[in-house]
Amino acid sequence: MILLLALIAIGLSACGGASVPPGSTNANYGQLDAQGNVTANQPDTRQKPENSRTRRTAAIPFKPVPNASLKGLSEPEVEAKIGAPEMIRGEGEIRVWQYRSDLCSFDAFFAPATEGSPRELRHMLARMRRGNQPISIQDCLDQVVKKHLARG
């Protein structure tokens, strides 16, 4: 117990630093001249140049990806357009990619056109994450793309 108190005291003494008595300060406000007046050497305040303007940051405009343009694309092509999915699940030869925004879930179903060929986007589905209100595939896809752009 005594050892614990000693360790706490040592730890707290390290926080003390260069303390000064109450009512005084460790800041230098200048020197006293012969009459008792304070003479301060304050740096000149920086003036804003006359030709300076505040910078404006331009927002990147949102460019929607039409959902019809995704049909028939391969998995790498879809990923290049809307980003990596949050979840992938497989059901035989079929792959389901799931994307989520704050409002909705977007599912992309990939299947081979013929046996042995690479998978391509065959079907899309959108649903609200909360409640059962309808949402269009395009509206949900827009939300997903905006979220992907925000993440960078």
C-alpha positions in Angstrom: 0.0 0.0 0.0 2.8 2.4 0.9 4.6 1.5 -2.3 1.4 2.3 -4.3 1.1 5.7 -2.6 4.8 6.4 -3.3 4.4 5.6 -7.0 1.3 7.8 -7.2 3.1 10.7 -5.6 6.1 10.3 -7.9 3.8 10.2 -10.9 1.9 13.3 -9.8 5.1 15.2 -9.1 6.1 14.8 -12.8 3.0 16.7 -13.8 4.0 19.7 -11.7 6.4 21.2 -14.3 7.8 24.7 -13.7 5.1 26.1 -11.4 5.0 29.7 -10.3 3.4 31.2 -7.2 -0.3 32.4 -7.4 -0.6 35.9 -8.9 2.5 35.7 -10.9 3.2 34.3 -14.4 6.0 32.8 -16.3 5.3 34.9 -19.4 7.6 37.7 -20.4 5.7 40.9 -20.9 8.7 43.2 -21.4 11.3 45.1 -19.3 10.9 48.0 -16.9 12.6 51.3 -17.8 14.0 53.9 -15.4 10.6 55.5 -14.8 8.9 52.1 -14.1 7.1 51.8 -17.4 7.1 48.5 -19.2 8.7 48.4 -22.6 7.6 45.5 -24.6 9.1 44.1 -27.8 6.0 42.9 -29.5 6.3 41.5 -33.0 4.6 43.3 -35.8 1.2 41.8 -36.5 1.1 40.2 -39.9 -1.1 42.0 -42.4 -3.1 40.1 -44.9 -1.7 40.7 -48.5 -3.9 42.9 -50.6 -4.1 40.4 -53.4 -5.1 37.4 -51.3 -8.4 35.8 -51.6 -10.0 33.1 -49.6 -9.7 29.7 -51.2 -12.8 27.9 -52.3 -13.0 24.2 -52.4 -15.0 22.9 -55.3 -17.2 19.9 -54.6 -17.0 17.1 -57.1 -20.4 16.9 -58.8 -22.2 13.6 -58.4 -22.4 11.6 -61.6 -25.1 8.9 -61.4 -24.4 5.4 -62.7 -27.4 4.3 -64.6 -28.5 0.8 -63.3 -29.2 -0.4 -66.9 -25.5 0.2 -67.7 -24.4 -2.4 -65.2 -26.4 -5.3 -66.6 -24.2 -7.8 -68.4 -20.9 -6.5 -66.8 -18.4 -8.8 -65.2 -17.6 -8.6 -61.5 -14.4 -6.6 -62.0 -16.2 -4.1 -64.3 -19.0 -3.6 -61.8 -16.4 -3.1 -59.0 -14.7 -0.5 -61.2 -18.0 1.4 -61.6 -19.4 1.3 -58.1 -16.7 0.1 -55.8 -16.1 -3.1 -53.8 -19.1 -4.7 -52.1 -19.5 -4.8 -48.3 -20.5 -8.5 -48.5 -20.3 -11.3 -51.0 -22.1 -14.6 -50.7 -22.3 -17.5 -53.0 -25.1 -19.8 -53.9 -23.6 -22.4 -56.3 -22.4 -20.6 -59.4 -24.3 -17.5 -58.4 -22.6 -14.7 -56.5 -24.6 -12.0 -54.6 -22.8 -8.8 -53.9 -24.3 -6.5 -51.3 -23.8 -2.8 -51.0 -25.3 -0.7 -48.2 -26.0 3.0 -47.7 -27.5 4.6 -44.6 -30.9 4.2 -46.2 -30.9 1.0 -48.3 -29.3 -2.2 -49.3 -28.4 -2.9 -53.0 -27.9 -6.5 -54.1 -26.2 -7.4 -57.4 -26.7 -11.0 -58.6 -23.9 -12.5 -60.8 -24.3 -15.7 -62.8 -22.6 -17.2 -65.8 -24.5 -16.7 -69.1 -23.6 -20.3 -70.1 -21.9 -23.1 -68.1 -18.2 -22.4 -67.7 -18.4 -18.8 -68.8 -17.5 -15.9 -66.4 -20.2 -14.5 -64.2 -22.0 -11.3 -65.3 -24.5 -9.1 -63.6 -27.9 -10.6 -64.3 -30.3 -9.1 -61.7 -30.4 -6.2 -59.2 -32.5 -5.7 -56.1 -33.0 -2.8 -53.7 -34.7 -2.5 -50.4 -34.9 -0.1 -47.5 -32.8 -1.0 -44.5 -35.5 0.0 -42.0 -39.2 -0.4 -42.7 -40.8 -1.7 -45.8 -41.2 1.4 -47.9 -40.3 0.8 -51.6 -37.2 2.3 -53.1 -36.2 2.1 -56.7 -33.0 0.3 -57.8 -31.7 3.6 -59.2 -32.3 5.6 -56.1 -30.6 3.0 -53.9 -27.7 2.7 -56.4 -27.2 6.5 -56.3 -27.0 6.3 -52.5 -24.4 3.5 -52.6 -22.3 5.4 -55.2 -22.4 8.6 -53.1 -21.3 6.7 -50.0 -18.5 5.1 -52.0 -17.4 8.6 -53.3 -17.5 10.0 -49.8 -15.2 7.2 -48.5 -12.8 7.9 -51.3 
